[in-house]
Amino acid sequence: MMRYVFGLLAAGMLAAPVEAQDEERDAPAYVGSVQCAQCHVDETQAWQQSHHAQAWRLPGDTLLLGAFEGEVFEQDDMRVQFLTEDGKRVVLATESGITQRYEVHSVGGTHPLQHLILETGKGRMQSFDVVWDVEARQWYHLYPDQELPPEDAFHWSGSYKNWNARCAECHATGFEKNYDFQRRRYASKQAEIGVGCEACHGPGEAHLAIVSGTAPGRYAVALDDWGFSAQMGSPDKAMEQCAGCHSRREAFGNGNPLPGTAFADAYNLSMLRPGLYHPDGQIQDEVFVYGSFAQSKMHQAGVTCANCHAPHTGEVVAEGNAVCTQCHSQAGNPEFPSLQLADYDTVDHTHHAEGSDGAQCVSCHMTDQVYMGIDWRRDHNFRVPRPDVSAQLGTPDACSRCHTDQSAEWAADQVAAWYPDGRWNEPHYGAVLAEGRRDGRAAAPELMALAQDIDQAGLVRATALWLLGAGATTLDLTELGAFLDDPDPQVRVGALDALRERAIVASAPYLIKGLNDERRTVRLAAARALMGQPASRMPENLRPYVAQAYREFGAMVRNQMDFAEAHLQVAGYAMVAGNLPSAIGALTEAVRINPQNVQAWSSLVRLTAETQGRAQAKRQLDRALRFNPEDPGLQQLAQQL
């Protein structure tokens, strides 16, 4: 049926007329991928087979084949049955002795697994933890080692599995979350389910007007000559468009930013934080590619996703090592003149038999890791194997992944013998970041030197600044402030994080500069630094900017009121400002959303004791312990009370 619809579109039979608009609007309207298919037939056919097109779909005959035939899945005290009733896919979930019936709203993902999206009331869509293995054609649990009660925030029905807030904007086109904080409900909507043409290129209304010979409307946003907000012909801007979803980041908006929006105006990229990345920058948690790619020499040289992946299918542009040898060869690639010309696809380079796993470029330079049980993702750092660094830091190394009976030290000796003048002779930023994680003050000189090394990737330099912590107080203030002129907004963010440790009187000029930065992520970093200072310490030259900081932060946090972390931030700033009732209100909402947030509970108990007495604080603590009975911090707080 879908091919038939697209065939009609190609013949021009379903094209909707576009009328020019006289009054100026913010941006063109979304028109749907079916409109694009009318002219762009080849691109549409390629896109239809992509994971993007199938990222989120309504149930249909072609989805979940072989599932919903009465299968029963059991784990611990959870029992789930998958049925088809009157043509509808139904989940009967029994937990804690209670059985609930859910109709499947939609399906997220396509391969190697598919998530069920279930509606649980008040507009909430939740990602179910029992998912469909496409290859094995069976149901399995994403977290088989977890046994979580329904009141846990990480239970499938909890806030961290909420599709509206955590997933949908990267699985849809023109998505708006629309969370109503007062009513605690969602009214989410999207222009199109799935990642359609306009998710990358921008809304198509103006483009349709131009190609039909009609004058496009007047819009507040800049459009290119074809009427699109995103400039996909620019490698840098196309890269940022991909990064919006393919990254671990904090989002500022209510949903999808308008395509073409600068990454640093819509998101704050995660630093190389413990738990997300190993100290040498290798992937650890699910970080969605961009943060690892941003560390690579390839990224610094101007390589983008489209150099290796076909834009519309998402598939690699060649098979096996041919993806790499399109540039890394004796012929090279004129687009990247800094390449060293050499024949890399040889036994002399790989030291592994031709055609073996060890002779594959990705085996050494793009190690993979499994997420969600069966989904293998490759590290896009494209690192030169450094088993010497792994031996020093205890991080994974490519060699011992295959040679499981050998150590990283053995691998380091092999690399040294094969490449006596190789990269292993050079210092690696991982050693400095590891020291910074242990003690930012002791490692301050090394972290500062790393941050000042412009040959390093911006994310690495920014992380060095972020790790300084109290170590920033030992460094020259003007040298720290100089990073506010760095061309990379991530480095400017790192500098402002470091400047939070300095006396507000001295750092005020830099905070003012940050508050007026061209990029939103930098302005927010400056706002947070300013809001973290008590009014009694605020110098006169900074007071006029306080309201600006709160406006900047408030515009973001209004879109995050369904996140416990947002309320925890609000509580912190309210405490700094001396507004204890507001702090208590924010902490109360934080623990309602995430009852396992021990930090919020501890602060709430202490503030309650201060404002309402020990008896009321004890009642709060009893609630905290009901959700977190084994937490030593709460137990210690109970002894104090």
MARSETI-586062 format. One line per field, with one value per residue (C-alpha): residue in three letters; residue number from 1; x, y, z. Coordinates in steps of 0.5 Angstrom, whole numbers, padded with zeros to 4 digits. Example, Ala and Ser with C-alpha at 12.3 -4.5 7.8 and 13.67 -1.06 7.14 Angstrom:
! residues 2
residuo	[Ala|Ser]
num	[1|2]
east	[0025|0027]
north	[-0009|-0002]
up	[0016|0014]
This chain:
! residues 641
residuo	[Met|Met|Arg|Tyr|Val|Phe|Gly|Leu|Leu|Ala|Ala|Gly|Met|Leu|Ala|Ala|Pro|Val|Glu|Ala|Gln|Asp|Glu|Glu|Arg|Asp|Ala|Pro|Ala|Tyr|Val|Gly|Ser|Val|Gln|Cys|Ala|Gln|Cys|His|Val|Asp|Glu|Thr|Gln|Ala|Trp|Gln|Gln|Ser|His|His|Ala|Gln|Ala|Trp|Arg|Leu|Pro|Gly|Asp|Thr|Leu|Leu|Leu|Gly|Ala|Phe|Glu|Gly|Glu|Val|Phe|Glu|Gln|Asp|Asp|Met|Arg|Val|Gln|Phe|Leu|Thr|Glu|Asp|Gly|Lys|Arg|Val|Val|Leu|Ala|Thr|Glu|Ser|Gly|Ile|Thr|Gln|Arg|Tyr|Glu|Val|His|Ser|Val|Gly|Gly|Thr|His|Pro|Leu|Gln|His|Leu|Ile|Leu|Glu|Thr|Gly|Lys|Gly|Arg|Met|Gln|Ser|Phe|Asp|Val|Val|Trp|Asp|Val|Glu|Ala|Arg|Gln|Trp|Tyr|His|Leu|Tyr|Pro|Asp|Gln|Glu|Leu|Pro|Pro|Glu|Asp|Ala|Phe|His|Trp|Ser|Gly|Ser|Tyr|Lys|Asn|Trp|Asn|Ala|Arg|Cys|Ala|Glu|Cys|His|Ala|Thr|Gly|Phe|Glu|Lys|Asn|Tyr|Asp|Phe|Gln|Arg|Arg|Arg|Tyr|Ala|Ser|Lys|Gln|Ala|Glu|Ile|Gly|Val|Gly|Cys|Glu|Ala|Cys|His|Gly|Pro|Gly|Glu|Ala|His|Leu|Ala|Ile|Val|Ser|Gly|Thr|Ala|Pro|Gly|Arg|Tyr|Ala|Val|Ala|Leu|Asp|Asp|Trp|Gly|Phe|Ser|Ala|Gln|Met|Gly|Ser|Pro|Asp|Lys|Ala|Met|Glu|Gln|Cys|Ala|Gly|Cys|His|Ser|Arg|Arg|Glu|Ala|Phe|Gly|Asn|Gly|Asn|Pro|Leu|Pro|Gly|Thr|Ala|Phe|Ala|Asp|Ala|Tyr|Asn|Leu|Ser|Met|Leu|Arg|Pro|Gly|Leu|Tyr|His|Pro|Asp|Gly|Gln|Ile|Gln|Asp|Glu|Val|Phe|Val|Tyr|Gly|Ser|Phe|Ala|Gln|Ser|Lys|Met|His|Gln|Ala|Gly|Val|Thr|Cys|Ala|Asn|Cys|His|Ala|Pro|His|Thr|Gly|Glu|Val|Val|Ala|Glu|Gly|Asn|Ala|Val|Cys|Thr|Gln|Cys|His|Ser|Gln|Ala|Gly|Asn|Pro|Glu|Phe|Pro|Ser|Leu|Gln|Leu|Ala|Asp|Tyr|Asp|Thr|Val|Asp|His|Thr|His|His|Ala|Glu|Gly|Ser|Asp|Gly|Ala|Gln|Cys|Val|Ser|Cys|His|Met|Thr|Asp|Gln|Val|Tyr|Met|Gly|Ile|Asp|Trp|Arg|Arg|Asp|His|Asn|Phe|Arg|Val|Pro|Arg|Pro|Asp|Val|Ser|Ala|Gln|Leu|Gly|Thr|Pro|Asp|Ala|Cys|Ser|Arg|Cys|His|Thr|Asp|Gln|Ser|Ala|Glu|Trp|Ala|Ala|Asp|Gln|Val|Ala|Ala|Trp|Tyr|Pro|Asp|Gly|Arg|Trp|Asn|Glu|Pro|His|Tyr|Gly|Ala|Val|Leu|Ala|Glu|Gly|Arg|Arg|Asp|Gly|Arg|Ala|Ala|Ala|Pro|Glu|Leu|Met|Ala|Leu|Ala|Gln|Asp|Ile|Asp|Gln|Ala|Gly|Leu|Val|Arg|Ala|Thr|Ala|Leu|Trp|Leu|Leu|Gly|Ala|Gly|Ala|Thr|Thr|Leu|Asp|Leu|Thr|Glu|Leu|Gly|Ala|Phe|Leu|Asp|Asp|Pro|Asp|Pro|Gln|Val|Arg|Val|Gly|Ala|Leu|Asp|Ala|Leu|Arg|Glu|Arg|Ala|Ile|Val|Ala|Ser|Ala|Pro|Tyr|Leu|Ile|Lys|Gly|Leu|Asn|Asp|Glu|Arg|Arg|Thr|Val|Arg|Leu|Ala|Ala|Ala|Arg|Ala|Leu|Met|Gly|Gln|Pro|Ala|Ser|Arg|Met|Pro|Glu|Asn|Leu|Arg|Pro|Tyr|Val|Ala|Gln|Ala|Tyr|Arg|Glu|Phe|Gly|Ala|Met|Val|Arg|Asn|Gln|Met|Asp|Phe|Ala|Glu|Ala|His|Leu|Gln|Val|Ala|Gly|Tyr|Ala|Met|Val|Ala|Gly|Asn|Leu|Pro|Ser|Ala|Ile|Gly|Ala|Leu|Thr|Glu|Ala|Val|Arg|Ile|Asn|Pro|Gln|Asn|Val|Gln|Ala|Trp|Ser|Ser|Leu|Val|Arg|Leu|Thr|Ala|Glu|Thr|Gln|Gly|Arg|Ala|Gln|Ala|Lys|Arg|Gln|Leu|Asp|Arg|Ala|Leu|Arg|Phe|Asn|Pro|Glu|Asp|Pro|Gly|Leu|Gln|Gln|Leu|Ala|Gln|Gln|Leu]
num	[1|2|3|4|5|6|7|8|9|10|11|12|13|14|15|16|17|18|19|20|21|22|23|24|25|26|27|28|29|30|31|32|33|34|35|36|37|38|39|40|41|42|43|44|45|46|47|48|49|50|51|52|53|54|55|56|57|58|59|60|61|62|63|64|65|66|67|68|69|70|71|72|73|74|75|76|77|78|79|80|81|82|83|84|85|86|87|88|89|90|91|92|93|94|95|96|97|98|99|100|101|102|103|104|105|106|107|108|109|110|111|112|113|114|115|116|117|118|119|120|121|122|123|124|125|126|127|128|129|130|131|132|133|134|135|136|137|138|139|140|141|142|143|144|145|146|147|148|149|150|151|152|153|154|155|156|157|158|159|160|161|162|163|164|165|166|167|168|169|170|171|172|173|174|175|176|177|178|179|180|181|182|183|184|185|186|187|188|189|190|191|192|193|194|195|196|197|198|199|200|201|202|203|204|205|206|207|208|209|210|211|212|213|214|215|216|217|218|219|220|221|222|223|224|225|226|227|228|229|230|231|232|233|234|235|236|237|238|239|240|241|242|243|244|245|246|247|248|249|250|251|252|253|254|255|256|257|258|259|260|261|262|263|264|265|266|267|268|269|270|271|272|273|274|275|276|277|278|279|280|281|282|283|284|285|286|287|288|289|290|291|292|293|294|295|296|297|298|299|300|301|302|303|304|305|306|307|308|309|310|311|312|313|314|315|316|317|318|319|320|321|322|323|324|325|326|327|328|329|330|331|332|333|334|335|336|337|338|339|340|341|342|343|344|345|346|347|348|349|350|351|352|353|354|355|356|357|358|359|360|361|362|363|364|365|366|367|368|369|370|371|372|373|374|375|376|377|378|379|380|381|382|383|384|385|386|387|388|389|390|391|392|393|394|395|396|397|398|399|400|401|402|403|404|405|406|407|408|409|410|411|412|413|414|415|416|417|418|419|420|421|422|423|424|425|426|427|428|429|430|431|432|433|434|435|436|437|438|439|440|441|442|443|444|445|446|447|448|449|450|451|452|453|454|455|456|457|458|459|460|461|462|463|464|465|466|467|468|469|470|471|472|473|474|475|476|477|478|479|480|481|482|483|484|485|486|487|488|489|490|491|492|493|494|495|496|497|498|499|500|501|502|503|504|505|506|507|508|509|510|511|512|513|514|515|516|517|518|519|520|521|522|523|524|525|526|527|528|529|530|531|532|533|534|535|536|537|538|539|540|541|542|543|544|545|546|547|548|549|550|551|552|553|554|555|556|557|558|559|560|561|562|563|564|565|566|567|568|569|570|571|572|573|574|575|576|577|578|579|580|581|582|583|584|585|586|587|588|589|590|591|592|593|594|595|596|597|598|599|600|601|602|603|604|605|606|607|608|609|610|611|612|613|614|615|616|617|618|619|620|621|622|623|624|625|626|627|628|629|630|631|632|633|634|635|636|637|638|639|640|641]
east	[0000|0006|0009|0002|0002|0009|0007|0001|0006|0011|0006|0003|-0004|-0004|0000|-0003|-0003|0001|-0002|0003|0002|0002|0004|0010|0011|0016|0018|0015|0010|0012|0008|0010|0015|0009|0010|0017|0016|0013|0019|0025|0023|0030|0032|0025|0026|0033|0030|0024|0029|0033|0033|0031|0024|0023|0025|0018|0012|0004|0003|0001|0001|0009|0011|0013|0012|0011|0010|0003|0001|0000|0007|0008|0015|0016|0022|0022|0015|0013|0009|0007|0003|0003|-0004|-0008|-0015|-0020|-0014|-0010|-0004|-0005|0000|-0002|0003|0003|0007|0007|0001|-0003|-0005|-0006|-0008|-0005|-0006|0000|0001|0007|0013|0020|0026|0027|0033|0036|0030|0024|0021|0013|0011|0005|0000|-0001|-0006|-0005|-0002|0004|0008|0012|0018|0016|0022|0021|0023|0022|0029|0028|0033|0032|0024|0023|0021|0027|0028|0033|0035|0035|0039|0034|0028|0025|0018|0013|0015|0022|0024|0027|0022|0019|0013|0017|0020|0027|0023|0018|0018|0015|0021|0027|0026|0021|0024|0030|0024|0020|0019|0017|0016|0013|0013|0008|0008|0003|0007|0000|-0004|0002|0000|0003|-0001|0005|0004|0009|0009|0011|0012|0019|0025|0022|0025|0024|0027|0034|0032|0027|0020|0018|0012|0017|0020|0014|0012|0018|0018|0011|0012|0009|0012|0013|0011|0015|0018|0023|0028|0033|0032|0036|0035|0030|0026|0030|0032|0038|0044|0045|0050|0055|0059|0060|0052|0050|0055|0051|0044|0046|0049|0043|0040|0047|0050|0049|0047|0042|0036|0034|0027|0020|0022|0026|0029|0028|0033|0039|0039|0046|0048|0050|0044|0039|0044|0049|0054|0056|0063|0067|0064|0066|0060|0059|0066|0073|0078|0082|0075|0073|0065|0062|0055|0051|0053|0050|0057|0058|0062|0067|0067|0068|0075|0078|0083|0078|0073|0078|0080|0073|0070|0063|0058|0056|0063|0062|0055|0050|0045|0039|0040|0044|0048|0056|0058|0062|0064|0069|0076|0073|0070|0077|0081|0077|0081|0087|0091|0096|0092|0089|0083|0084|0078|0083|0090|0093|0092|0099|0099|0100|0097|0094|0090|0096|0099|0105|0100|0095|0100|0094|0092|0089|0081|0081|0078|0084|0085|0079|0080|0074|0077|0083|0080|0073|0072|0064|0060|0053|0048|0040|0043|0044|0045|0053|0055|0062|0066|0067|0073|0078|0083|0090|0090|0094|0094|0100|0095|0090|0095|0096|0089|0085|0081|0079|0084|0083|0088|0086|0078|0081|0087|0083|0089|0093|0094|0094|0102|0103|0099|0103|0110|0107|0105|0112|0115|0111|0111|0118|0116|0109|0104|0105|0111|0107|0103|0095|0090|0087|0093|0091|0084|0085|0089|0083|0078|0082|0084|0083|0087|0093|0092|0091|0097|0097|0089|0091|0096|0091|0086|0091|0093|0090|0092|0087|0080|0075|0071|0078|0080|0073|0073|0080|0077|0071|0075|0079|0074|0077|0084|0081|0083|0090|0091|0092|0085|0087|0089|0082|0078|0082|0078|0072|0075|0076|0072|0069|0063|0064|0071|0067|0063|0068|0072|0065|0065|0072|0070|0065|0070|0073|0071|0065|0068|0074|0070|0065|0067|0068|0061|0058|0062|0059|0052|0052|0055|0052|0051|0046|0049|0055|0050|0047|0053|0054|0047|0048|0055|0052|0046|0050|0053|0049|0046|0051|0057|0054|0059|0055|0057|0054|0047|0044|0045|0042|0035|0038|0041|0034|0031|0036|0035|0028|0027|0030|0028|0020|0021|0024|0019|0018|0025|0027|0034|0031|0027|0034|0037|0032|0032|0039|0039|0033|0037|0043|0037|0035|0028|0027|0019|0021|0027|0022|0017|0022|0025|0018|0017|0024|0023|0016|0018|0024|0023|0030|0034|0037|0041|0034|0031|0037|0036|0029|0029|0034|0030|0024|0028|0030|0023|0018|0021|0024|0018|0016|0023|0022|0016|0020|0025|0021|0018|0025|0027|0021|0024|0031|0032|0039|0042|0047|0047|0039|0041|0046|0041|0036|0041|0042|0035]
north	[0000|0005|0004|0005|0012|0014|0012|0016|0022|0021|0022|0028|0026|0027|0034|0039|0046|0051|0058|0064|0067|0075|0076|0074|0067|0064|0059|0055|0049|0042|0038|0031|0026|0024|0031|0031|0024|0027|0030|0026|0019|0016|0019|0017|0010|0010|0013|0009|0003|0007|0006|0014|0012|0007|0010|0010|0007|0006|-0002|-0005|-0012|-0011|-0010|-0015|-0021|-0027|-0023|-0022|-0030|-0031|-0031|-0031|-0028|-0029|-0026|-0026|-0023|-0020|-0024|-0021|-0024|-0021|-0022|-0020|-0018|-0015|-0013|-0010|-0011|-0012|-0013|-0016|-0014|-0017|-0014|-0014|-0019|-0014|-0015|-0009|-0009|-0004|-0003|-0002|0005|0005|0001|0005|0002|-0003|-0007|-0011|-0010|-0006|-0003|-0003|0004|0004|0009|0009|0015|0023|0023|0019|0014|0009|0005|-0002|-0006|-0013|-0012|-0016|-0019|-0018|-0024|-0029|-0027|-0027|-0023|-0021|-0016|-0011|-0011|-0018|-0017|-0011|-0013|-0006|-0005|0000|0006|0006|0012|0007|0002|0002|0006|0011|0018|0015|0011|0016|0016|0024|0026|0022|0019|0022|0028|0024|0019|0024|0030|0037|0034|0038|0035|0040|0038|0041|0042|0044|0038|0034|0031|0031|0034|0032|0032|0031|0033|0026|0020|0017|0021|0024|0029|0035|0033|0034|0039|0043|0045|0044|0049|0055|0050|0047|0054|0056|0050|0051|0058|0061|0067|0064|0067|0071|0068|0070|0065|0065|0060|0058|0059|0053|0055|0051|0053|0047|0048|0041|0043|0046|0040|0043|0045|0038|0035|0039|0037|0030|0031|0034|0027|0023|0025|0025|0032|0036|0039|0046|0046|0043|0038|0038|0045|0048|0044|0049|0051|0051|0045|0050|0054|0048|0043|0042|0037|0032|0033|0026|0025|0019|0013|0016|0015|0012|0017|0016|0018|0011|0010|0007|0008|0009|0016|0016|0017|0025|0026|0020|0023|0030|0027|0024|0027|0026|0030|0036|0035|0036|0029|0029|0023|0023|0022|0014|0014|0015|0021|0017|0010|0011|0005|0005|0008|0001|-0006|-0007|-0004|0000|0005|0007|0006|0011|0016|0012|0009|0011|0015|0019|0024|0031|0033|0032|0034|0033|0025|0021|0017|0010|0003|0001|-0005|-0010|-0015|-0010|-0005|-0010|-0015|-0020|-0025|-0022|-0023|-0024|-0021|-0017|-0015|-0011|-0003|-0003|-0008|-0004|0003|0002|-0003|-0004|-0005|-0008|-0004|-0006|-0014|-0015|-0008|-0007|0000|0002|0007|0013|0016|0012|0012|0009|0003|0005|-0002|0002|0007|0002|-0002|0005|0007|0000|0002|-0003|-0004|-0007|-0012|-0016|-0016|-0021|-0024|-0026|-0030|-0024|-0017|-0010|-0010|-0016|-0012|-0006|-0009|-0012|-0005|-0002|-0008|-0007|0001|0003|0010|0010|0014|0010|0014|0021|0023|0021|0026|0020|0020|0027|0027|0021|0025|0030|0025|0023|0030|0036|0041|0036|0036|0043|0045|0039|0040|0047|0045|0040|0046|0050|0045|0047|0041|0037|0036|0042|0037|0034|0041|0043|0037|0039|0045|0042|0037|0043|0044|0047|0047|0053|0057|0055|0058|0065|0068|0072|0065|0062|0068|0068|0061|0066|0068|0061|0059|0053|0054|0047|0050|0057|0053|0049|0055|0058|0052|0053|0060|0058|0056|0063|0069|0073|0079|0077|0073|0078|0081|0074|0072|0078|0076|0069|0072|0076|0070|0069|0061|0059|0054|0059|0064|0058|0056|0063|0064|0058|0061|0067|0064|0060|0066|0069|0076|0078|0077|0080|0086|0092|0091|0084|0086|0089|0082|0078|0078|0076|0070|0068|0069|0065|0059|0060|0059|0053|0050|0051|0046|0041|0041|0033|0032|0031|0034|0041|0041|0039|0045|0050|0048|0049|0056|0058|0056|0060|0066|0064|0062|0056|0055|0055|0050|0045|0046|0044|0038|0035|0035|0032|0026|0025|0024|0020|0017|0014|0021|0021|0028|0031|0027|0029|0036|0036|0033|0038|0044|0041|0040|0047|0050|0045|0042|0035|0031|0033|0032|0025|0024|0026|0021|0015|0016|0017|0010|0007|0008|0007|0003|0001|0008|0009|0017|0017|0012|0016|0022|0018|0017|0024|0026]
up	[0000|0002|-0005|-0008|-0005|-0007|-0014|-0014|-0011|-0016|-0022|-0019|-0017|-0009|-0009|-0005|-0007|-0003|-0002|-0001|0006|0007|0014|0017|0021|0025|0020|0014|0016|0015|0009|0010|0007|0002|-0001|-0002|-0006|-0011|-0015|-0011|-0013|-0012|-0005|-0003|-0005|-0001|0005|0006|0007|0012|0020|0020|0016|0021|0027|0030|0027|0028|0028|0022|0018|0017|0024|0029|0025|0029|0035|0039|0038|0045|0047|0055|0057|0065|0069|0077|0079|0072|0067|0060|0055|0048|0044|0038|0040|0034|0030|0036|0039|0046|0052|0059|0064|0071|0076|0084|0083|0079|0071|0067|0060|0055|0047|0043|0041|0036|0035|0036|0032|0027|0027|0031|0036|0036|0042|0044|0046|0051|0053|0061|0061|0061|0055|0057|0052|0056|0052|0055|0057|0054|0047|0040|0038|0030|0028|0034|0033|0041|0046|0051|0057|0056|0063|0066|0072|0074|0078|0079|0083|0079|0083|0081|0076|0072|0072|0065|0067|0070|0068|0065|0060|0058|0051|0050|0054|0053|0046|0041|0039|0035|0033|0030|0025|0028|0035|0040|0047|0050|0058|0062|0069|0073|0070|0070|0063|0056|0049|0045|0037|0031|0024|0022|0026|0024|0022|0015|0010|0014|0020|0016|0011|0015|0013|0006|0005|0002|-0002|-0005|-0006|-0010|-0014|-0016|-0018|-0013|-0008|-0001|0005|0009|0015|0021|0020|0014|0008|0003|-0005|-0005|0001|0007|0014|0014|0009|0008|0003|0008|0011|0018|0018|0016|0021|0027|0024|0025|0032|0034|0035|0035|0041|0049|0050|0054|0050|0051|0047|0047|0042|0035|0034|0027|0023|0021|0028|0031|0035|0041|0041|0042|0046|0051|0049|0055|0057|0057|0064|0068|0067|0060|0057|0060|0062|0055|0051|0049|0049|0056|0056|0050|0048|0041|0036|0036|0043|0040|0033|0036|0039|0032|0028|0022|0025|0026|0019|0016|0015|0016|0017|0009|0008|0010|0010|0005|0007|0005|0007|0013|0010|0009|0002|0001|0004|0009|0009|0002|0006|0009|0003|-0001|0003|0007|0001|-0004|-0008|-0002|-0003|-0005|-0001|0005|0003|0010|0009|0009|0003|0004|0003|0009|0007|0007|0012|0013|0016|0020|0022|0021|0015|0009|0010|0017|0023|0025|0018|0018|0020|0024|0029|0031|0030|0031|0037|0038|0045|0046|0048|0050|0050|0042|0039|0037|0037|0034|0037|0032|0036|0030|0035|0034|0038|0045|0049|0053|0055|0057|0061|0065|0066|0066|0060|0054|0049|0042|0042|0048|0046|0041|0044|0050|0053|0053|0057|0055|0057|0052|0046|0048|0047|0040|0038|0040|0036|0030|0030|0033|0031|0032|0036|0042|0043|0044|0050|0050|0053|0057|0062|0064|0064|0069|0074|0073|0075|0081|0084|0079|0084|0084|0076|0075|0071|0067|0065|0064|0059|0056|0055|0052|0047|0040|0037|0041|0040|0043|0047|0050|0052|0054|0059|0062|0064|0067|0071|0074|0080|0086|0082|0078|0084|0083|0076|0073|0072|0066|0062|0064|0062|0055|0053|0053|0046|0044|0037|0040|0044|0048|0050|0053|0057|0060|0062|0065|0069|0072|0073|0078|0083|0083|0087|0083|0084|0080|0075|0074|0067|0064|0066|0063|0057|0057|0058|0052|0048|0041|0043|0048|0051|0053|0056|0060|0063|0065|0068|0072|0074|0076|0079|0084|0088|0094|0093|0099|0094|0088|0086|0083|0076|0076|0079|0073|0069|0075|0071|0065|0067|0070|0064|0060|0065|0066|0058|0058|0065|0063|0058|0063|0068|0067|0069|0076|0075|0073|0079|0083|0079|0081|0088|0089|0086|0090|0096|0094|0094|0101|0098|0102|0101|0093|0094|0098|0093|0087|0091|0093|0085|0084|0089|0086|0079|0081|0088|0088|0088|0094|0093|0093|0099|0103|0102|0103|0109|0112|0109|0112|0119|0119|0117|0120|0125|0126|0127|0120|0117|0120|0116|0110|0112|0113|0106|0103|0106|0104|0097|0098|0104|0103|0102|0107|0107|0109|0114|0117|0117|0120|0126|0126|0127]
